[in-house]
C-alpha cells in the first residue's frame, strides 16, 4: 500500500497533463515539512503562491508565533505574523519567531502634520531596534529639528488572533491529503477527480466542496500523535477514501478524496510532523473507521482553542499566558464560540442545537 520511497511519476498527479519536474512538499515547508512527491512545476508553483501562501500568512505563521511567544520551543521556520499588534498611539507591530527567539518589530513610522504649523511634523516610531532605524533619518539636523526622542514602552498591545477554516486553509489541507494519497493509495489517484478539480481551480473565494471544517473530537486519531503535531490520516470507509488533516492537533479538516475505489484496503496511512522536534513520520496503521463528515453533526467551536492550549501546556507553554483567540471564522462567517448543530458553514448564523 505505502511505497518505501518517492517513485517519480510520469505525469503530475494533480493536473494529469504535464510531466513531473518538481518536488512538492507533503507537509508545507513553511511548517517544517521535508518529504516530497513528484509533480509538475506549474502546479507546485501556483499552489505555493496562491492558497498555501495565504494560509501560511493568515493562519499558520500567527499560530507558530503565538505558540513560540508563550514558551513552546518550536523549530525555527522564520515565522512572521504581520500586523499582529497595535500600540495605543497607533504604532503597528509585526511579531517574529526565528532563531533569535520571539520579538516584536515595529512597522513604518507614523508621520502627522502639525495643524498649527504646516512645516512641522510629529513622528512616532516603535520602541525597538527597527523603530530606532526608522528614527535615524529624522535626526539629521540639516533637515529636521527634533523636539523629543522620548520612547514609549511597548505595552498594552491589542492583539487580534483568530482561527480560520476559510478556503485557503481548506485548499491547503486538501493538497496535503492529496499528496499523501499518492503514497498511500497510488492506484486510486486517478479517481481523485473532484479533489483534483478543486485544487486546479485554487479559488480563494469559494470553499472546496470536498472539504469540511471538522469540529468533532476523534480521540482514537489523537492518540496516534504527540501534542501539537500536524497530522494527515487517510483510510478507506465503505469504498470511499477520506482523510483527516490536523494543524497543531487543533485545526481539523475532513476531506473526501474519492467517492469510490478500485479495491478493498485493510490498512490506513498516518503522516505526522512534530513542530517541536521537527520529526516527520509516514507509516501504515490499522484503520480507525472514523465517521465521514455529517452536515447535521454536533460541532463544538471551542474545541480547537481548547486543544491548542492543552497541547501548548504539555509542550512547555507558560500556562499563565495561554493563547486567547478573539474568534473563529469558517468560510468568512463568524462562528459563535459554543456548541452548535450546523447544516452549512456558509449560513450567516449556524443553527443552534
Buried (B, 14 or more C-beta within 10 A) or exposed (E): EBEEEBEEBEBBBBBBEBBBEBBBBBBBBBBBBEBBBBBBBBBBEBBBEBBBBBBBBBBBBBBBBBBBBBBBBBBBBEBBBBEBBBBEEEBBBBBBBBEEEBBBBBBEBBEEEEEEEEEEEEBBBBBBEBBBEBBEEBEEEEEEEEEEEEEBEBEEBEBEBBBBBBBBBBBBBBBBBBBBBBBBBBEBBEBBEBBBEBBBEBEBEEBBEBBBBBBBEBEEBBEBBBBBBBBBBBBBBEEBBBBBBBBBBBBBBBBBBBBEBEEEBEBBBBBBBBBBBBEBEBEBEEBBEBEEBEEEBEBBBBBBBEBBBBBBBEBBBEEEEBBEBEBBBBBEBBBEBEBBEBEEBEEEEBEEE
